[in-house]
Amino acid sequence: MEPVNYERVREYSQKVLRGQPDNAKALYRAGVAFFHLQDYEQAQRYLLAAVHRQPKDANVQRYLQLTQSELSSYHRKQKELYLGMFG
């Protein structure tokens, strides 16, 4: 099976969202693409929008949790780095 090209998924989903800003599937796919491209803040933005449109979708919930975990870890590391430099 061929690996997923998340750059292309990001481009296509954003193209759909320009014409259909409330498209839940495109919001979800954009969030997943940004997650895999390690842009967790953008991923969270799209996934939060998706969860508002599909609050019971387990996949959206799962990726939102993964994204928030990555953001939390990133912020924790940034804080540790800052304290190590200036603490």
Secondary structure in CASP SS format (residue, H / E / C, confidence):
PFRMAT SS
TARGET T0000
AUTHOR 0000-0000-0000
METHOD secondary structure of the structure
MODEL  1
M C 1.00
E C 1.00
P C 1.00
V C 1.00
N C 1.00
Y H 1.00
E H 1.00
R H 1.00
V H 1.00
R H 1.00
E H 1.00
Y H 1.00
S H 1.00
Q H 1.00
K H 1.00
V H 1.00
L H 1.00
R H 1.00
G H 1.00
Q C 1.00
P C 1.00
D C 1.00
N C 1.00
A H 1.00
K H 1.00
A H 1.00
L H 1.00
Y H 1.00
R H 1.00
A H 1.00
G H 1.00
V H 1.00
A H 1.00
F H 1.00
F H 1.00
H H 1.00
L C 1.00
Q C 1.00
D C 1.00
Y H 1.00
E H 1.00
Q H 1.00
A H 1.00
Q H 1.00
R H 1.00
Y H 1.00
L H 1.00
L H 1.00
A H 1.00
A H 1.00
V H 1.00
H H 1.00
R H 1.00
Q C 1.00
P C 1.00
K C 1.00
D C 1.00
A H 1.00
N H 1.00
V H 1.00
Q H 1.00
R H 1.00
Y H 1.00
L H 1.00
Q H 1.00
L H 1.00
T H 1.00
Q H 1.00
S H 1.00
E H 1.00
L H 1.00
S H 1.00
S H 1.00
Y H 1.00
H H 1.00
R H 1.00
K H 1.00
Q H 1.00
K H 1.00
E H 1.00
L H 1.00
Y H 1.00
L H 1.00
G H 1.00
M H 1.00
F H 1.00
G C 1.00
END
